[in-house]
Amino acid sequence: MKKNYIFLLLCTAITFSAYAQLNYIGLKEELTAPRELPYNSLRPEMQLLGDYLYVPTFSGIYKKQLNTTATNWEPYAFAGQPIRDFVKNGDRILAITNKEQDSLMLASNDDGATFNDFTPAHFLEMENFNRMFRIAQNRQNPNSIIVLHFTYGLSKSTDFGESWVNLNDYTGGYQDRFADFHPADSLTINYGGETEFFSSYIQHTADGGQTWSRTDLSDNNCTHFIAAHPTNPDFLLSGSEGRISRSLDRGATWQDPYWIEGYFYIYKILFDINNPSIVYAAGARNGANNTVTIYKSIDEGISWQIAYEETLAQDTGGVADMVQYGNQLILLTYKEGMYALDIDLLKKNKPVYGNFIVYPNPTNGFLEYERPETVKEIVITDMNGRTLRKLAGNKKQSKIDLSGITQGTYLITFYFKEGQVTKKIIIQD
């Protein structure tokens, strides 16, 4: 009996060890929103500079040295302030805060030891109400920075914040989420978010901001992030609500997206530092997010699969940001602080069906697809993720009757034994 009991305990320990793979590494309290603020109001942007990871929080920026066994986080700059994003040039730091008035920008001239309010008059001269969402730095010229405002577009400084000009006054009107210089091309800038009509947008310039074009407009809601390939400057990936899109011309145009099952909001995309053909994506589902989910692509973002999922006891709010250090993914959650995940724990990608064909599209009532013998189930949803119809796979039938579904744009997901494919279809009268 005693041997059986010991064996049961051993099996239980092994099962738990194999299940709980996320390693909590701190900052839960610092990243938890004050009660009067929504949990996702900060949306911080981490920075990995050398072997140090810098994390903006509701109580200042913290840093951690990653190439040591030390587990503690050090207060770094702007103690007690809700920092959303920052840029660094030597000992000088500029940070934007999660505020609507007073101290919208802070500055430190001594590497975080002291700081002062540095809000330029330019930020307030067009609006009484103002918030900033992103500050980004030109990799070729660290004195050149841009700020994305919620209320009047993009501002630029070429002297690290001493003076500013309005670069483009277009905003979505609802929420603005991303702005950055192209890492290999200081004249190319992309920024994006969501319009007041709940469609995504990306604003693109290839001449330093003299002229702009709107290169993304869909009923997909919000563009959250744009990632640049580390060795191919023309190749970008954008993450938004339920989709990931590819651009092969630095953001001037975007290809048809890959649709993520369940309308998963993509907040961060990372090209693997050792093999950029591998890409990781993380974010949150609309609603409770007890499960931390990592998507992975092995073909430069053409197709995607879930590579890791772990359900926690708490609602994390989803993954707000992610960086790679060595063989680890470091995740920042909205409600439960920071976690580390060993990349070796990610599942190997199963076969996908990226070239799976559906036709005609647009269609007026029927849809056909190839290889019916491989399809296990078919699910049709609207663009808000509501399921309209579920169909069992039929080995002898490759035709779908869409009658009864009104004209519009929908998602159709084909489930196979291993993996799935989602396509966007248009139904016309």
N, C-alpha and C positions, 0 to 999 in steps of 0.2 A: 504493500500500500504506500509506504514511504517513497519507494522508487518511482511509482506512478505519479505521486504528488510532485516530486522534483522534476520529473519529465514534463508534467503539465505546466509547471512554472517556467521551465526553459522554453517550451514551445510558445507560451504567452509572451515572454520577453523577446524572442526572435520575431514573432509576428508584429509586436509593437515597434521594434527597431526598424523593420522593413517598411512599416507604414509611415512613421513619422520621420520624414527626411529633411524637412525644413528646420534650419537651425536659427532660433531667435537670437539676435545680436544687439537688441537694445532700442532705446529712444521711443518707447511706447508713450510715456508720459509727455515727452516734448512734442511729439507729433499728434497728440490728441487735441482736437479742437476745443476751445472753451465752450461752455454750455450754450452761450448766446449765438454761436456761429455754427453753420452747417458743417458736418464732418469733413466734407471734401472742399471746403472753402480755400484751403491753402494751395493745393496742387504744387508742391515744391519740386524743384529741379535740382537733383544731385549733380555734383561734379567730381570726377576722378582726376586728380592732378598728381602725377607721379604715383607714389605709393600711398597717398592720403586720399581718403574719401571725405568730401565736405557735404553736409546735409543741412539745408535750411529747415527750420522748425518754427513753431509758434513762440519759442523763447530764444531765438537767435540761431546762429550757424554753429554746428558741432562738427568736429573732425575726428577721424580715426585712422591710425597707421595700420595698413593692411598686411604689411610684410613682417609683422611680429606676432607673437602670441598674446599680446596685450588685448584685453577685452573691453577696456573702458573707452568712453567717448570724452573728448576734451572740448569744453566750451571754447569757441574760436573767435567769434565776432558778433557784435550787435546784441548783447545779452538782454533778454527780456522782450525783444522785439519780434513780431510775427513776420519772418522773412520768407518771401516767395521765391526769389531768384537773385543771383548775384554774378558779377564779373570781377576779375582780379587782374591787376597789372603791377607786378612787383609787390611792394608793400601797400599799394593803394587798392581799396575795395569799394565798389559801388553795389548797393543792394536795393531792390524794390520790396516794399512791404505790402502786407495784406490789409491795407487801409484805404478808406475812401476820401480822407482828408487828413492834413497834418502828417508830416514826415512820410511822404510817399516814397522818397528816396533818401537813403542814408549813405554816408561816406566815412571811410576810415583811411587815414594816411599812415598808420603805423601797424599794418598787418593785423588789425582787429583789436588792438589794445584799447583804443578809444574810438569814439565815433560822434558824428554830428548830423543834424538834419541838413540835407543837401537838395531839397526839392526845388528844381528850377522854376522860375516864374512862367517859363514857356509851357510847363505842364498844365497850368491853370488858366492860361489866358484865353482859351477857347471854350472852356466849360467850368461851371461851378462844381459839378460832380465829376470825380475822376478816380479811376483805378487803373493800375498797370498790371499786365499779366506776365510779360516776359521781357528780360533784358538779355541781349546776345552780343557776342564779341567777334570781330573779324579776325580770323586766324592769321592772316597775312599782316595785319596792322592792329595790334592790341589797343591802340588809342581810339579806334573806330568802333563804335557801339550803336546798337539800335534798341529802342524800347517800343513794345506793343501796348497801346492803350485800349481800354475798353470803350472809350468814347470818341476818340478821334484819330484812329489809325496809328501810323508808324512815325516815330521821331528818330533822328540820327544826330550823333555827335562824333566829331573827328578829333576831339581833344580830351577824351575820356571824361565827358560830362560837364566840361566848363561852359560850353555853349551848345545850343540845339537848334535844329531846323525841322519843320514838318516834312517828312519824306513822301507820305501818301496818306490822304485823309479817308480812305475807304475802310469801313468796319462792317462787320456782319450785322450789327444792330442787336444781336442777342447774346452771343458769347464769342470771344476771341481767345484762341488757345495756343498758337504756335508762331514763332518768328525766329529766323536765323539766317545768317550769311551762309552761302554754300562754303563748305570747309576748304575747297580747293580753288574757289573763284570768288574773289571779293566783290565782283560786280553783280553776281547773281544772288538775289534775296527772295525767299519764299515766306509768306505768312498766311495763316488760315484760321478758320473757326466755323461759326454757324451764323446764318442770317436770321433776321426776325421772322422769316417765313420758314424757318426750320430746315433749311437746305445748307449743305456744306459749301465752303468756298476756299479757294487758294488764290492769293494774289502773287504774281510773279513779275520780277524785273530781271533783265540781263544786262542793264546798262547803269547799274548803281542807283537806280531809283528815278531816273529821268522819265522813263515811260513804264507803264504797268499794263498787265493783261490779267483777266480773270480766267484761270485755267481749269478750275473745277467747279461745277455747279450740279448738284444732284439733290434728290429728296432724301438723302442718306443722313441728314442732320449735320454732324460736326466733324471737321478735320482736327485731330488732336496732335498729330506728330508727323514729321517728315525726317526720314533717315537717309543719309548719303552713303553709297558704297565706298569702302576705304581705298580702292584702287582704280575704279572706273568712275570718273567725275561726272559722266553723263547720266548715271543710273541712280535713281531715287526710289524710295518706297514711302508711301503715305499710309497712315493708319487712321481710321475713322470709326464710325459706329456700324459694326457689322461687316466691314470690308477692309481689304488691303489692296492698294493700287500701285502700279509700276509706271515710272517715267524713264524714258531713255534719252531725254533731251534737257536734263537739269530742271525739270518742272514746267517746261513750256506746254507740254501736252501729257495726258495720262491715258494709259490703256484701260480696257475693261477690267474691273476689279475682281479679286477673288472674294467670294462671299463667305463669311465665317458663320458657322452654325450657331443658331440661338441668338443672333444679333449681339455678339460680344463686342464691347467697346474697346478698341485698341488704343492704349495710352502711350505705349513705348515699343519701338522696334530697334533691335540690335543686330548688326552683322557680326558674326563670330570673328574675334580678332585673329584666330589661327587659320580659319577657312571661311572666307566671306561668301562662299556658296551656301553656307548654313546661316540661317537667320532665325532670331527668336522674337516673339511678340508677347506682350502681356497687357492686362487691363482688368476689366470688370464687366460683369453682367448687370443688366438693369434690374435693381432690386437687391436683396440680401446676397452677400458674397462670402459665405463661409469657406468656399473652395478657392484655393490659390491655383490658377491655371496658367500654364505656359504653352504657347503654340510654337511649332518649329517647322521651318521649311528647309529642304536640302537642295532646292533648285532655284535659289536666288529669288524666292518669293512668288514663284508661279503657282505652287500648291502648298497647302498647309495642313498640319494635323496637330492634335493635342499630344504633346510630348510628356507633360507632367501635370498631375492634379493631386492636391492634398486637401482634405477637408479638415478644418480646424473647429474647435469648439465655439470660437467667437466669430462674429461677422467682421471680417477685416476691412470691408469697404472696397476691396479690390486692390490691385497693384497699381500705384500711381506712377512709379518710376522704377527703372531697372538699369544697372550697369554690369559690365563683365570685368572681373579682375582675375587674371590667371584662368583657372579652371572652375571658377565659381560665378554664378549669377547672384548679385546682391539686389534684393527687392525691398522697396519702400511701400508699405501698405498705408491705407488711410486711417485705420483705427488701431492697429496692433503693432506699430513700430516696424523695425527692420528685421529682415531674414536673409540668410545665406543658403544657397542651394548648389550642390556639386553638379556640374554639367554632366558628369558620367552617369548620374541617376536618370537623366532624360531618356525616354524610350527611343529605340531606333525607329526611324520612320517606316511605317508599313507601306505596302504598295498603294499608290494613289492613281486616280483616273483623271488626270488633268486635261486630257484630250477628249474626254467624254463629250459626245455631240448630241445636242437636242435641236430639233428643227420641225417646222419653220418657226422662225423667231424674228419679227413679231408673228403672232398666230391669231386666227379668228375662231378657234374653238377646239382644235386638236393639236396634239404635240407628239412627235415621235422621237425615239432615242435608240441608240445602238446597244448591242450586247445585253438583251433582256435577261439572259440566263444568269448574269452576275448581280442583278438588282434584287435586294431583299425587301426594301420598303421605299416608298416615295412620299414626301411630305411637301405640301404647298402652303406657303405662308405669305401674309402681306408684308409690307415694308416696315411695319411696326412689330413684326415677330409673331403676330397672331396666326395660329394654325387654321387654315381653311379646309384642308382636305388631306386625309391619309389613305394611301393605297398600298396594298401588298404587292410585292414583285410577282410578275407572271413570266415564266420562262418562255412561253410561246407568244406573248403579246408585248409589242413595243410601242403601242399607241395609247395615249392618255386623252380621255374626254374631259375637256375644260368647260363644258357647258354649265351655265349657272353661275360662273364667276364673272363679275362685271369687268369692263375694260379698265386697264391700268397696268401698273408694274408690280410684279410679284417675284418671290424667290421659290425655286423648286429644288429640293435636296434629294439626291439619290443615295441610298444607304447600301453599302456592300458588306460582305463578310468582314473585310478589313478596310476601313476608311469610308469616306463619303465625298460627294461633289455637290456644290451648290451653284446653280445658275440663275441669272436674272432673266425673266421672260416678260414680254409685253403682250397683253391680250387686247386685240382690237375688235371692233364690231365688224 
